[in-house]
Amino acid sequence: MSRPIITIAELAKHAGQEVTIRGWVYNWRKKGKLRFIILRDGFGYLQCVVFRPEVDESVWETAVELTQESSVEITGVVAADERAPGGFELKVSGLEIIQIAPEFPIGKKDHGPDFLLNHRHLWLRSKRQHAIMRVRSELEFAIRDFFQRRDYTLIDSPILTPAACEGTSTLFETEYFGETAFLSQSGQLYLEPAAAALGKVYCFGPTFRAEKSKTRRHLTEFWMVEPEVAWLRFDGLLDLCEEFLSEIVARVLDRCTEDLERLERDVSKLRPTADGDFPRLDYAEAVAKLKALGSDIQFGDDLGGDDETLLTEQFDRPVLITRYPADLKAFYMQPDPSDPSRALAVDVLAPEGCGEIIGGSERSDSLEHLERQIAAHDLPRESFEWYLDIRRYGSFPHAGFGMGIERCVAWICGVPHLREAIPYPRLINRLNP
């Protein structure tokens, strides 16, 4: 009977059996007649023990030759050991080198952010980055599952667009067969007509903002999920934001325990989010509260990063800020019927200084209002005629939101900068690797 080739995640099913595992040498150490090899295979980490009296001399010599990140194929017996990470170790009987790696550029010493970003393709192999990427993957799966189980239809919105969605000053421009095109800032405008066709829709893909910002909260390319729902009013939108965020955080807490432990994340700060019951503050209430806390914000000002941090320090879970001044928000938002100077808009602010992770609104369903807004924002009318058709042919109330994946990942993982929350970050001063 041939030995099974397994992953580290499958060890428990093969206790006491001889197996083969393929991977890379994460670390190693020696102690007399023992060599301890820490193997990683993308699914976990495993201590492999080479005991010289019990292996062929060629196996021992091969073990001595290993370097960090060498690729290997190791055979041995899976042994339960409660002291070992994961509860198992491998008693090595065979060892084959696939490639001996030269000295790995990323050592145990501290490296600066630029060095690590220059070597991002290798930095991803570290335990910390491995854990963050696994959390990100689980989060994205939870998001898709949330909408799939609620009968939303996935709509793949275009990346190349003819005009701005969120603001003309943050567009990446490109030549498009003799015309000018732009990288998408949001899929929302394309979701609205899809909602008229399918009722409940969402898109999930890359978006681009050409903001010349170097803050820890900004990337020039990021991933965003955006649901859009026909007949949904503002209060229903607030409920959707809360239900969505509560459920996906609960899912990650349940399925990424080991990864969050590896990141030394204090999950007690995330559990209140999984419980729901988010506080909701009208923009005017938020401004008054901030003033009482010492901020110099005035009514009509947008909330800055310091204001968001100060406000969220008062709560143990995300807070919804609603009904912003219309002048602060995008052209397509529905005015508040009780005060048309305010928009039926919401920002969801995460705790621990993470800031806005969700922005949404009820959309204007008035053709006349949108025509005035397009003119007021100096947007090219001809580029939005197709969008205005939604209000010409069966206009209907609808609402939606957008959530940047990286901000949510950074918050859940306790990562201070978004550059660690995406596999290959694109920043104002970084296009490689």
Residue pairs with C-beta under 8 A, 6 or more apart in sequence:
3 18
3 19
3 20
3 75
4 14
4 17
4 19
4 20
5 19
5 20
5 21
5 22
6 13
6 14
6 19
6 20
6 21
7 21
7 41
7 42
7 43
7 44
8 21
8 23
8 39
8 40
8 41
8 43
8 44
8 45
8 46
8 86
9 43
9 44
10 43
11 46
11 78
11 86
11 88
12 87
12 88
14 78
15 78
15 79
15 80
15 88
16 77
16 78
16 79
17 77
17 78
18 75
18 76
18 77
18 78
18 93
19 75
19 76
19 77
19 78
19 90
20 73
20 74
20 75
20 94
21 39
21 41
21 46
21 73
21 74
21 90
22 41
22 71
22 72
22 73
22 74
22 98
23 39
23 40
23 41
23 42
23 46
23 71
23 72
23 74
24 39
24 40
24 41
24 69
24 70
24 71
24 72
24 125
25 37
25 38
25 39
25 66
25 67
25 68
25 69
25 70
25 72
25 101
26 38
26 39
26 40
26 45
26 68
26 69
26 125
26 127
27 37
27 38
27 68
28 35
28 36
28 37
28 38
28 66
28 68
29 35
29 36
30 36
33 51
33 52
33 53
34 49
34 50
34 51
34 52
35 49
35 50
35 52
35 60
35 63
35 64
36 47
36 48
36 49
36 50
37 47
37 48
37 49
37 50
37 63
37 66
37 72
37 74
37 92
38 45
38 46
38 47
38 48
39 45
39 46
39 47
39 48
39 72
39 74
39 90
40 46
40 125
40 130
42 130
44 86
45 85
45 86
45 127
46 84
46 85
46 86
46 88
46 89
46 90
47 84
47 85
47 89
47 90
48 74
48 76
48 89
48 90
48 92
49 89
49 90
49 91
49 92
50 59
50 60
50 63
50 92
50 95
51 91
51 92
52 60
54 91
54 93
55 92
55 93
55 94
59 92
59 93
59 94
59 95
62 95
62 96
62 97
63 92
63 95
65 97
65 100
66 72
66 97
66 100
67 100
67 101
67 102
67 103
67 104
68 101
68 103
68 104
69 101
69 104
69 125
70 97
70 98
70 99
70 100
70 101
71 97
71 98
71 99
71 101
72 95
72 96
72 97
72 98
73 95
73 96
73 98
74 90
74 92
74 94
74 95
74 96
75 92
75 93
75 94
75 95
76 90
76 91
76 92
76 93
76 94
77 90
77 91
77 93
78 88
78 90
79 88
79 89
79 90
79 91
80 87
80 88
81 87
81 88
81 89
104 122
105 119
105 122
106 116
106 119
106 122
106 123
106 125
106 126
113 417
113 419
116 123
117 123
117 419
117 425
117 430
118 432
118 433
119 433
120 423
120 424
120 425
120 433
121 424
121 433
123 129
124 130
124 133
124 423
127 262
128 262
128 263
128 420
129 420
130 259
130 262
131 256
131 258
131 259
131 260
131 262
131 263
131 413
132 259
132 263
132 409
132 413
132 415
132 420
132 421
133 423
134 256
134 259
135 252
135 256
135 259
135 260
135 263
135 409
135 412
135 413
136 405
136 409
136 421
136 422
138 251
138 252
138 255
138 256
139 248
139 251
139 252
139 405
139 408
139 409
139 412
140 204
140 223
140 405
142 247
142 248
142 251
142 252
143 204
143 225
143 248
143 405
144 154
144 204
145 251
146 244
146 247
146 248
147 154
147 200
147 202
147 227
150 200
151 200
152 200
152 201
152 202
152 227
153 194
153 198
153 199
153 200
153 201
153 202
154 201
154 202
154 203
154 204
155 187
155 190
155 191
155 194
155 198
155 201
155 202
155 203
156 203
156 205
157 184
157 187
157 190
157 191
157 203
157 205
158 184
158 187
158 190
159 183
159 184
159 205
159 206
159 208
160 174
160 176
160 181
160 182
160 183
160 184
161 181
161 182
161 183
161 184
161 189
162 179
162 181
162 182
162 383
163 182
163 379
163 380
163 383
163 384
164 170
164 171
164 182
164 185
164 379
165 184
165 185
165 186
165 188
165 189
165 330
166 185
166 186
166 209
166 330
167 185
167 330
168 378
168 379
169 210
170 185
170 209
170 210
170 211
171 182
171 183
171 185
171 210
172 182
172 183
172 208
172 210
172 220
173 180
173 181
173 182
174 180
174 181
174 182
174 183
175 181
183 208
184 206
184 207
184 208
185 207
185 208
185 209
186 207
186 224
186 226
186 402
187 203
187 205
187 207
187 224
187 226
188 226
188 228
188 332
188 400
188 402
189 332
189 387
190 203
191 201
191 202
191 203
191 226
191 227
191 228
191 400
192 228
192 363
192 387
192 390
192 398
192 400
193 386
193 387
193 389
193 390
194 201
194 228
195 201
195 228
195 229
195 230
195 398
195 400
196 230
196 390
196 394
196 396
199 229
199 230
200 227
200 228
200 229
200 230
201 227
201 228
201 229
202 225
202 226
202 227
202 228
203 225
203 226
204 223
204 224
204 225
204 226
205 223
205 224
206 221
206 222
206 223
206 224
207 221
207 222
207 223
207 224
208 220
208 221
209 218
209 219
209 220
209 222
210 220
211 218
211 220
211 428
212 428
213 428
214 427
214 428
214 429
215 305
216 416
216 417
216 418
217 305
217 355
217 407
217 418
218 418
218 427
219 406
219 418
219 419
219 422
219 425
219 426
219 427
220 426
220 427
220 428
221 426
222 404
222 405
222 406
222 418
222 422
223 404
223 405
223 406
223 422
224 402
224 403
224 404
224 405
225 402
225 403
225 405
226 400
226 401
226 402
226 403
227 240
227 244
227 400
227 401
228 398
228 399
228 400
229 236
229 237
229 240
229 398
229 399
229 400
230 396
230 397
230 398
231 396
231 397
231 398
232 240
232 362
232 397
232 398
232 399
232 400
233 362
233 397
233 399
234 322
234 334
234 344
234 346
234 361
234 362
234 399
236 399
237 346
237 360
237 361
237 362
237 399
237 400
237 401
238 280
238 320
238 322
238 346
240 401
241 278
241 320
241 346
241 348
241 358
241 360
241 401
242 276
242 277
242 278
242 318
242 320
243 276
244 403
245 273
245 278
245 318
245 348
245 357
245 358
245 403
246 273
246 274
246 275
246 276
246 278
248 408
249 270
249 273
249 274
249 412
250 274
252 260
252 412
253 260
253 267
253 270
253 271
253 274
260 267
260 412
260 413
263 413
263 414
263 415
264 414
265 412
265 413
265 414
266 414
269 316
269 351
269 352
270 412
272 316
272 317
273 317
273 318
273 351
275 317
277 317
278 317
278 318
278 319
278 320
278 348
279 315
279 317
279 319
279 320
280 319
280 320
280 322
281 289
281 311
281 319
281 320
281 321
281 322
282 321
282 322
282 323
283 321
283 322
283 323
283 324
283 325
283 342
284 299
284 323
286 303
286 311
286 321
287 297
287 298
287 299
287 301
289 311
289 314
290 297
290 303
290 307
290 310
290 311
291 297
293 310
293 311
293 314
294 310
295 306
295 307
295 310
297 303
297 304
297 307
299 325
300 325
300 327
300 328
302 324
302 328
303 311
303 321
303 347
305 355
308 349
308 353
308 355
308 356
309 353
309 355
311 319
311 321
311 349
312 318
312 319
312 349
312 350
312 351
312 352
312 353
312 354
312 355
313 351
313 353
315 351
316 351
317 351
318 348
318 349
318 350
318 351
318 357
319 348
319 349
320 346
320 347
320 348
320 349
321 346
321 347
321 348
321 349
322 344
322 345
322 346
323 336
323 339
323 342
323 343
323 344
323 345
324 342
324 343
324 345
324 347
325 341
325 342
325 343
326 333
326 335
326 340
326 341
326 342
326 343
327 341
328 343
329 343
329 345
329 361
330 361
331 370
331 373
331 374
331 376
331 377
331 379
332 361
332 363
332 364
332 370
332 373
333 343
333 344
333 345
333 361
333 362
333 363
333 364
334 343
334 344
334 361
334 362
334 363
334 364
334 365
334 397
335 341
335 342
335 343
335 344
335 364
335 369
336 342
336 343
336 344
343 361
344 361
344 362
344 399
345 359
345 360
345 361
346 358
346 359
346 360
346 361
346 401
347 356
347 358
347 359
348 356
348 357
348 358
348 359
348 360
348 401
349 355
349 356
349 357
350 356
350 357
350 407
350 408
350 411
351 411
352 411
352 414
354 407
354 410
354 411
355 407
356 407
357 403
357 404
357 407
357 408
357 411
358 401
358 402
358 403
359 401
359 402
360 399
360 400
360 401
360 402
361 399
361 400
361 401
362 397
362 398
362 399
363 398
363 399
363 400
364 370
364 373
364 391
365 391
365 395
365 396
365 397
365 398
366 391
366 395
367 388
367 391
367 392
367 395
370 384
370 387
370 388
370 391
371 381
371 388
374 381
374 384
375 381
405 421
405 422
406 418
406 421
406 422
407 418
407 421
409 415
409 421
409 422
410 416
410 417
410 418
410 420
410 421
413 420
413 421
415 421
418 425
419 425
419 427
424 433
